[in-house]
């Protein structure tokens, strides 16, 4: 009997390890798949919409924005389903949907088909949040942070590999990266069909409720923290301003420096590498030494300077020179989140983080629309004085407003740290 118990315990451990390995590769391949198409998506939009670069940049912003909007609207829906029916079926549905989406975009005969593909991808894009829930189910409390760290590393690594690989694959045609992304996701789906065990125990499953599926209710939770209003405003501004990089980098570098898909891909890989190093090492090194408030100021100043430099760059090599400075801005958001967590009761941490994630989703929807409009304005053929870097200038302005708010609220932040966390409302 004892040998059987040991045997089944070993099998259970192997099952959990296989599940966590699958989650790691799911996040890695999802990030690689997204990165693969970034260097070529603006060019494909231009080809399919039969429009000039000015009009195509606006369409590109809408294409990115509609994907983020669908993620925001349907994220709670899939989260509630995974709490009721388990993580495995939701992950597999999401992965299969993503593979079909990439095939649809690879075959898209017109711009409307691209929009349909992005809408479906956003609706079915539950894999990342469900993967995080899978880790919470499968990891012991003492190992959970380490497991989440591996997921963050997988996502960062995917965004280093994906754009570089996508730029190189694009030498075989604009559609080639979409076929590559579809193949990677489909292989991962097949692997999950045979390997992935369920992580959510039947006794831990919850009944479905409409409130759980309401994305606005997540944001509404912010009313419980009026004492954090200034910090939340800074967080929202930075989240919005940060969308300038994925929204306009390829548009700007292609227009200003005539970069190819391969050059855009390699530059984005370098951005991903620097930002990953900043989040992985610089935050651990500098935030404890500087303290959260000084780290916020340092990160904001670094991002403002680099964004101003981007907006005025005249040579391609300048973009590489400023990437390292921009990456120092990775100190800001973790410091803001750390500061907020000290002012919230431990039982409210999940609700706070969910509200902040909702704000980030709104920024991911609004940012591409805003910054591609700024790029289109700066490159309009009728403009006497062109300013291709207008989007980066606008982002720098938003970051500057965030810096001013940080200075205004610095005394309040200091006072808040001296007070006990207030009791939140019961909802």
Buried (B, 14 or more C-beta within 10 A) or exposed (E): EEEEEEEEEEEEEEBBEBBBBBBBBBBBBBBBBBBBBBBBBBBBBBBBBEBEBBBBBBBBBBBBBBBBBBBBBBBBBBBBBBBBBBBBEBBBBBBBBBBBBBBBBBEBEEBEBBBBBBBBBBBBBBBBBBBBBBBBBBBEEEEEEEBBEBBEBBBBBBBBBBBBBBBBBBEEEBBBBBBBBBBBBBBBBBBBEEEBBBBBEEEEEEEEEEEBBBBEBBBEBBEBBEBBEBBBBBBBBBBBBBBBBBBBBBBBBBBBBEBBBBBBBBBBBBBBBBBBBBBBEBBEEBBEEBEBBBBBBBBBBBBBBBBBBBBEBEEBEBBBEBBBBBBBBBBBBBBBBBBBBEBBEEEBEEBBBBBBBBBBBBBBBBBBBBBBBBBBBBBEEEEEEBBBBBBBBBBBBBBBBBBEBBEEBBEBBEEBEEEEBBEBEEE
